Amino acid sequence: MTNVTKRVLMFTAGVPALIVLVVLMPNNYHLPFNLAVIVAAGVSARELAQIIGCRPNAYQMHPVAAMVLGMSVPAATLLGLFVGGPLQPPPALFTAIAALLLGYQGFRREEISFKRIIPAVGTSFFLLIYPGLFASYIILLSTLPLSTAILLVFFATVYLNDTLAYVVGMLFGRRNQRLVPISPNKSLEGFVGGFVTSVLVPVAAGVLLPQLFPGGLLPRLLLGAAVGGAAIVGDLAESALKRSALVKDSGELIPGRGGLLDSVDSPVYSAFVFYYLYRVLFLA
């Protein structure tokens, strides 16, 4: 089975599953969907910890610890929604976890482990922020008005970018590869195809659902361009991490795409852009 065939099959199965999760329990902050986001953040953090551990003499974090760190902020964010309404990830969470991580280092008893203190703290904080903090903004999208439509438009903006970039790059971009050395298979044609698609999604959604994107055309174009650009940067950023560790994929969980982090890097990275821009452009 070719890689393209695997991608098509996963797309065919994954899109309906994602839609079903999004439309469930909208009056309860899309609880099934957001629980899936928390699990995805944990699995992605575990994969990222494994990527970091691939470097020679790198710090090896326990997979369970990595998952807990990745899930902490999204889980606290979702809990905050039910306890006290829409909240930003609480600063107290970062302070508490930072205190625990740093305080624990002072009680290490084996001298051989002392040299691992800085790598351990650095890796822990990184996983707490990415994918943890970044993923929490997907949960915060559930707090916006017409959140079901918002979530569907957000994922369409991001994933159609990725899909069209892949298709256009495969069809027309063979002579223009190595545009970005960190991801040599990417092409200018693919970038343009994906980016234009991201711009068009909010424009089309505004025509179909004018109450979702009130106002003129320009705010929709700005939103699509910003989220499309962020989706591309998120994909490249994850590629940079893999290149640094000399690995091709973050894992083998998803046939044709690699690990889960390979599939969620763009929405995780671009969710905060969509969240804040939507609030500024359409809710202010």
N, C-alpha and C positions, 0 to 999 in steps of 0.2 A: 504494500500500500504506500503510495507516494505521500510526501509531506503535504502537498496541496490537498489531496483527498482527505487526509486526517484533519486538516484545518476546516474543510467544508463540513465534515461530519460533526466536529466539535461545535462549530458555529450553529449548525442546524439543531443540535441538542441543547446547547448552552443558552441561546437567545430565548426560547420559550420558557426554560427554567428560570432565567433571570426575571422575565416579565411576570411570571406567576408569583415569585417571591415579592416583587415590588408591589403588586396590586393587593396582596394579602394584608389585612388589618391596618388600613391607612389611618384609622382613628386612634390607633395605639402605637403611633410612630413607626409603623411598618415593622413590627417586632420580629417576625420570622426573617425578613430581609436583613435587618440590622444585627440579629444574632449571627447570620451567615457572614456579615461583614467582620464581626469580631473574630470568628473562627478563621476567616481568610487572613486577617491581620496576624493572627498567631502563627498560622502555617507559613505565611510569607516571611515572618521574622525568623522562624526556624531555618528556612531555606537561606535567608541572608546570612545568618550565623554560620551556616555550613560554607557559604561562599567565602566569608571572611576567614574561616578556618583553613581554607585551601592554600593560603599563602604559607611559604616556608617559615617554620617556627612561630606561626600565628597562634593567638589565643583560641583555645577550643572551648566554646560555651556549650553547656549541656542543652540538648534540644528542648527539654521541658522548660528550663529557665528562659530560653529564647522565646518560646511561645507565650509564656506568662508576661514577659516584658512587652511583646508586640500587642497583646490583648488588653493590657492595663488601661491605657487611655481611652480606646473606644468603648470598653466596658464601663468605665467610670462616666463617660459622656452619656451613654444610653441610660444608665442608672439615674443620672442627673435629670434627664428628661422626665422620668416618671416621678421623681421625688420633688423636683421644684420647677418644672417647666423648662423651656429651652435655655440651656446654659452652655457657655464655652467650657472646654476642658479645664477643670479647676486648677489654679496654680498650686493649691495645697497638695494635689496629687504628685506633681513634680517634686515639690519640696520633700514630701514624705518618702518617696522612692529614692530620691537623691540621698537623703539622710541615711536610709537603710543601706544603700549600696556603699556609700562612703564609710559609714560607721562599721559595717561588717569587716572592712579591710583592716581596721585597727585591731581585730581579734584573730587575725591569722596567726597560727602557731608554728607552722613549718617554714623555716627560712627559705627553703627551695621555692616556695610559692610567692615570696615577696616580689620577685621580678615580674609576676603576672598581674600585679595590682593595677597598674596604669592601663594595660591592655584590657583588663576585665571591666574597669569602670568605663573606659572609652567605648567599648563594644556595647555595654549595657545601655549607656545613654543614647547611643546611635539607634539601637533597636527600639528604644522607647519613643524616639522621635520619628524614625522611618523604619517600618511603616506605621507605627502606632499612632502618633499625633496626626500624621497626614490622613490616615484612614478615618479618624474621628470626624473629619469634615464631611465624609459621605453620610455618616449618621446625622450630622446637623442639617443636611439637605432635607431630612424628614420633618424639620420644624418649619419649613417654608410653606406659604399658602399653596394650595393645589399641589401638594408634595408628590402625589403619584405621577402626575404629568411631568413635574420637575425632574424627578429621578429618571424617568424614561427618556426625556430630552437630553439630560446629562449623559447617560450611557450611550445614547445614539450619537451624540456629538463626539464622544471619545472613541467608541469602538468602530463607528463608520470611518473615522479618520484612519484608524489602524488598518481596517479592511481595505479601503480604497488605496491607501499608501502601498500596501502589499500587492494588490492587483495591478495598479498602474505601474509600479516599479517592475513587476515581473514582465509586463507587456511592453513597456516603452523605455525602461531605465537601464538597460544592460550596458549602454555605452557611457553612462554617466555615474557609475558607481565610485566608491571611495570618496564621495563628497565630504563625508565625516569619517575620518580615520578610525575613530573609536567604534564605529559600526560600519565596516566597509561595504556591506551589501546594500546599504541604503542609497537611494538615488535622488537627484533633484526632482525628477518627474514624480517619484513616489511621494516625496515631501509635499509637492504642490497639490497632487491629487488628494491626499489626506487632509491638508490644511483647508483647501477650498470646500471640501465636504463638510468639515466642522463649521465653517462660516455659514453654509447654506442651511444646516439643520435648524438653528434658532430662527432663521428667517422664515423657513417653511412652517415651523411650529407656531410662529407668530401669526401667520395667515390662517392656520387651522384653528388656533386657540388664542384669539387676540387678548382675552382676559389674562392669559399667562404672561404675555410680553406686551404690556401697555406702552403706548408711545410710538415714536416713529421707527424708521428702519435702522438708523444709525446705532442705537443701543444694542439691537440684536446683532448687527455686524460686529460691534466691539466685543460682545460676549463670545460669539462664535470664534472670532480671531484669537482672543486671549486664551480661551479654553483649548482651542486647537493647537496653539503654540505650546501651551503647557503640557498637553498630551505628548507632543513630539519630544519635548525636553525630558519629560518623565521617562520615556522609553530609552532615550539616549543616556540618561543618568544611570539607569539600571544596567545598561550595556557597559558603561564605564566601570561599574563595580565588578562585573563579571570579567572584563578584560584585565582589570588589576589583579584578580585572583587566578587568571589563566583558565577560566572555565567557559564553556559555550552556553549552557543553560543553567537556570537556578535549580533544576530538578527534572524529574521525569513523570510528574503527576498527571500532566495533560498531554495526551498524544498529539504530536504535530506542533506543539507550542513550548514544551519543556515543563518547567515548574509553575506553580501557581503565581509566583512573583512575576514571571514573564508575562502573565496575562493581566495582572492587576496593576502593573507599574504605572500605566498612564492614568487610569481613573484615580488611583491613590494620590498621585502627584498633582493632578489638576482639580481635585474636588474643592480645595480651599479657594482657588481662583474663581470657580463657578459660584461658590457660596457668597463670597464677599462682593463680587461684581454684580450678581443678581440683586443683592440687597441694595447696593448703591444705585444701580441703573433703573430698577423697576419697583423698588419698595420705598425708596427714600422719599 
